[in-house]
Amino acid sequence: MNHELQNKLDLLVEKANQIILGKPEATKLSIATLLANGHLLITDKPGVGKTTLANVIARLFGLDFKRVQFTSDLLPADITGVTIFDQEAQQFTFHAGPLFAQLVLADEINRATPKCQSALLEGMEERQVTVDRQTRPLPKPFFVIATRNPDEQSGTFSLPDSQLDRFMLGISLGYPDRQAEREMLINPDPRTRLEDLQPVLNADTLALLQTQVQKVTASTALLDYLQNLLAFSRQDNAFQSGYSPRAGMSLLAASRSWALLSGRDYVLPEDLQAVIPHTSHHLSAREPGTDITQFLLDHVSIP
């Protein structure tokens, strides 16, 4: 990657951190997911900045942004769109839903019923939507950021494994540290600066960066390490279910993206270890409360 592009990427990360205070790792992971052409799941309590983070990423990349508030009465057609008969034209016309955007925020996704959640499945995996037996492509790039309330909160539905597996990484913002919160209390709300936030990159440059991510070198030894991690998750008794092949490919893509954001064109084991803690939604532990990704890292050594 040339220096000019690297400088713009560094500037983008810097500007994001000026709005999302005290969460540099979460910001970097979010950007890495987009560069790797994946989708992001944010699980956290209300009011910690999940929606603001999605807005910041959309503005800095210059992407068309739409937000869907998921509720129990939401219908699949409210997301994908609907075909309506036009009396004047005497023909059926498709009215695209909010899913037809470059960046879609599925806010509080687990407040909607499983039937409604399933409206995202085809789009997230195949970048297309089928309505009334007609398939329509989604915009490029296409990136879903979903926010999820903790399962113990009332009025939530569990996300099925098929949905969870489509999210490349999952993060949690958590409460700000004391210094970041003091800055929030003293200075104006950072969200008010969103209106003045200008794009640093555009969709074309993002497509170029996503191509660059695919070219980041993963050595034979690195692939051996990755496959050892995948195999261990599928075979060890501590796991009820391990990484799927799709999750394995997502893990490699996220590692490549993390390496690119770190200014390298090759993947180190440290890149893999940096993103693995954010893939626990791909796994299931037999013993509740187990830090399953840390268990995985502790038991699989680097070749």
C-alpha positions in Angstrom: 0.0 0.0 0.0 1.4 3.4 -0.9 2.2 6.0 1.7 -0.6 8.4 0.7 -3.2 5.8 1.2 -1.6 4.7 4.4 -1.6 8.3 5.7 -5.3 8.7 4.8 -6.1 5.4 6.6 -4.2 6.6 9.7 -6.0 10.0 9.6 -9.3 8.1 9.4 -8.5 6.1 12.5 -7.4 9.3 14.3 -10.6 11.2 13.5 -12.7 8.2 14.6 -10.9 8.2 17.9 -11.6 11.9 18.4 -15.4 11.1 18.4 -15.3 7.6 20.0 -13.3 8.6 23.1 -11.2 6.1 25.0 -12.0 3.1 22.8 -9.1 2.9 20.2 -9.2 -0.9 20.0 -12.9 -1.1 19.4 -12.6 1.6 16.7 -9.7 -0.2 15.0 -11.6 -3.5 15.1 -14.7 -1.9 13.5 -12.6 -0.4 10.7 -10.7 -3.7 10.3 -14.0 -5.5 9.8 -15.1 -3.1 7.1 -11.8 -3.4 5.3 -12.0 -7.2 5.4 -15.5 -7.0 3.8 -17.2 -8.5 6.9 -20.0 -7.5 9.2 -19.8 -6.3 12.9 -21.8 -7.2 15.9 -21.7 -4.9 18.9 -23.2 -6.3 22.2 -23.5 -3.8 25.0 -25.8 -1.8 27.3 -27.7 1.2 25.9 -26.0 4.6 25.9 -22.3 3.6 25.4 -21.9 4.9 21.9 -22.8 2.0 19.6 -24.9 4.0 17.2 -22.4 6.9 17.2 -19.7 4.5 16.2 -21.7 3.3 13.2 -22.4 6.9 12.1 -18.7 7.8 12.4 -17.6 5.0 10.2 -20.2 5.8 7.6 -19.2 9.5 7.5 -15.5 8.9 7.4 -15.8 6.4 4.5 -18.4 8.6 2.7 -20.9 5.7 2.7 -24.7 5.8 2.2 -26.0 5.1 5.7 -29.4 3.8 6.8 -30.5 2.8 10.3 -33.2 0.2 11.1 -34.7 0.1 14.6 -35.5 -3.5 15.3 -38.7 -4.1 17.3 -40.9 -7.0 18.0 -43.5 -5.8 15.4 -41.0 -5.3 12.6 -41.7 -7.3 9.4 -39.1 -8.7 6.9 -40.6 -6.4 4.2 -39.8 -3.4 6.4 -36.1 -4.3 5.9 -35.9 -5.7 2.4 -38.6 -3.7 0.6 -41.9 -4.5 -1.0 -43.5 -4.7 -4.4 -46.6 -2.4 -4.8 -48.9 -2.1 -7.8 -48.6 1.4 -9.4 -52.1 2.4 -10.5 -50.8 5.1 -12.9 -48.2 3.0 -14.6 -50.3 -0.1 -14.4 -47.4 -2.2 -13.2 -45.8 -3.5 -10.1 -43.0 -1.4 -8.7 -40.4 -2.4 -6.2 -39.8 -0.1 -3.3 -36.4 -0.8 -1.8 -36.1 -1.1 2.0 -33.3 0.3 4.2 -31.2 -2.8 3.5 -30.3 -1.2 0.2 -27.6 1.0 1.6 -23.8 0.7 1.8 -23.8 0.7 5.6 -26.8 -0.6 7.4 -27.2 -0.2 11.2 -29.4 -3.0 12.5 -30.1 -1.4 15.9 -31.0 -3.7 18.8 -31.3 -6.6 16.4 -32.3 -9.1 19.1 -35.5 -7.2 19.9 -37.0 -8.4 16.6 -38.4 -11.9 16.1 -36.3 -14.6 14.5 -38.4 -14.4 11.4 -37.6 -10.7 11.0 -33.9 -11.3 11.8 -33.8 -13.8 9.0 -34.4 -11.0 6.5 -30.7 -10.2 6.8 -29.3 -13.6 6.1 -29.3 -13.6 2.3 -28.0 -10.1 2.1 -25.2 -10.5 4.6 -23.9 -13.7 2.9 -24.6 -13.2 -0.8 -24.9 -9.4 -1.0 -28.3 -9.8 -2.7 -32.0 -9.8 -1.7 -34.8 -12.0 -3.2 -38.3 -10.4 -3.0 -41.3 -11.9 -4.9 -39.0 -14.4 -6.6 -36.8 -11.6 -8.1 -33.2 -11.3 -6.9 -31.7 -7.8 -6.6 -28.1 -7.0 -5.9 -27.2 -4.9 -2.8 -24.9 -1.8 -3.1 -21.2 -2.2 -3.1 -19.7 -2.0 -0.5 -22.3 -3.6 1.8 -21.6 -3.5 5.5 -23.9 -4.4 8.4 -23.3 -3.2 11.9 -25.7 -4.8 14.3 -26.1 -3.8 17.9 -27.4 -6.3 20.4 -28.7 -5.8 23.9 -27.5 -8.2 26.6 -29.7 -11.3 26.5 -30.7 -10.9 30.2 -32.6 -7.7 29.3 -36.3 -8.1 28.8 -37.9 -8.2 25.4 -35.0 -9.8 23.6 -34.8 -12.9 21.3 -31.7 -15.1 21.0 -29.8 -14.7 17.7 -29.6 -18.1 15.8 -26.2 -19.6 15.1 -26.7 -19.0 11.3 -27.1 -15.3 12.1 -24.2 -15.1 14.5 -21.8 -16.9 12.1 -22.3 -14.2 9.5 -20.7 -11.6 11.7 -17.0 -11.5 11.2 -16.2 -9.9 14.6 -18.1 -9.0 17.8 -17.1 -6.2 20.1 -18.3 -4.5 23.3 -17.6 -0.9 23.9 -18.2 -0.9 27.7 -18.1 2.1 29.9 -15.5 4.8 29.2 -12.4 5.1 31.4 -12.3 8.0 33.9 -10.2 10.3 31.6 -12.5 9.8 28.6 -15.6 10.3 30.7 -14.2 13.5 32.2 -13.7 14.8 28.7 -17.3 13.9 27.8 -18.5 15.8 30.8 -16.4 18.9 30.2 -16.6 19.2 26.4 -19.7 19.3 24.2 -21.2 16.0 23.3 -18.9 14.5 20.6 -21.9 13.4 18.6 -22.7 17.0 17.8 -19.4 17.1 15.8 -20.8 14.3 13.5 -22.4 16.9 11.3 -19.1 18.6 10.6 -17.2 15.3 10.1 -16.0 15.1 6.5 -15.2 11.9 4.6 -11.5 10.9 4.6 -12.0 8.1 2.0 -14.8 7.2 -0.4 -16.4 4.0 -1.6 -14.0 3.6 -4.5 -11.0 3.9 -2.2 -12.6 1.5 0.3 -12.9 -1.1 -2.6 -9.2 -0.6 -3.3 -8.3 -1.1 0.4 -10.5 -4.3 0.5 -8.5 -5.6 -2.5 -5.2 -4.7 -0.7 -6.4 -6.7 2.4 -6.8 -9.8 0.2 -3.2 -9.4 -1.0 -1.7 -9.3 2.6 0.6 -12.3 2.8 -0.2 -15.2 5.1 2.7 -17.6 5.4 2.5 -21.4 5.4 3.4 -21.3 9.1 0.7 -18.8 9.8 -1.9 -20.9 8.0 -0.7 -23.9 10.0 -1.3 -22.0 13.2 -4.8 -20.9 12.1 -5.7 -24.5 11.1 -4.5 -25.8 14.4 -6.7 -23.3 16.2 -9.7 -24.3 14.1 -9.1 -28.0 14.6 -8.7 -27.6 18.3 -12.0 -25.7 18.6 -13.8 -28.6 16.8 -12.2 -31.5 18.6 -11.6 -30.5 22.3 -14.2 -31.4 24.8 -14.3 -27.9 26.2 -16.2 -26.8 23.1 -19.8 -27.6 22.3 -19.3 -26.3 18.8 -16.2 -24.9 17.1 -15.4 -22.6 14.2 -17.2 -23.2 11.0 -15.3 -23.0 7.7 -16.9 -19.6 7.1 -15.7 -18.5 10.5 -12.2 -19.7 9.7 -12.1 -17.7 6.5 -13.4 -14.6 8.4 -10.7 -15.0 11.0 -8.0 -15.0 8.3 -9.5 -12.0 6.6 -9.8 -10.1 9.8 -6.1 -10.9 10.6 -5.0 -9.6 7.2 -7.0 -6.4 7.8 -5.5 -5.9 11.2 -2.1 -6.3 9.7 -2.8 -3.7 7.0 -4.0 -1.3 9.6 -0.8 -1.9 11.5 1.2 -0.9 8.3 2.3 -4.3 7.2 1.6 -6.4 4.1 2.1 -9.7 5.9 0.2 -11.4 8.8 1.9 -12.1 12.1 0.6 -14.5 14.8 0.0 -11.4 16.9 -2.5 -10.2 14.3 -4.4 -13.5 14.7 -4.2 -13.3 18.4 -5.5 -9.7 18.4 -8.8 -10.6 16.6 -9.5 -14.1 18.1 -10.9 -12.7 21.4 -13.6 -11.0 19.3 -14.8 -14.2 17.7 -16.4 -15.9 20.7 -19.8 -15.6 19.0 -18.6 -18.3 16.5 -17.9 -20.7 19.4 -19.9 -22.4 22.1 -18.4 -23.6 25.4 -19.7 -26.6 27.4 -19.1 -24.9 30.7 -21.0 -21.6 31.0 -18.8 -18.6 31.9 -15.7 -20.0 30.2 -13.5 -17.5 28.4 -13.4 -19.8 25.4 -11.2 -17.8 23.1 -8.5 -17.4 25.8 -8.8 -21.1 26.5 -8.1 -21.7 22.8 -5.1 -19.4 22.7 -3.6 -20.9 25.9 -3.8 -24.5 24.5 -2.7 -24.0 20.9 1.0 -23.0 20.6 2.5 -21.1 17.7 4.3 -23.5 15.3 
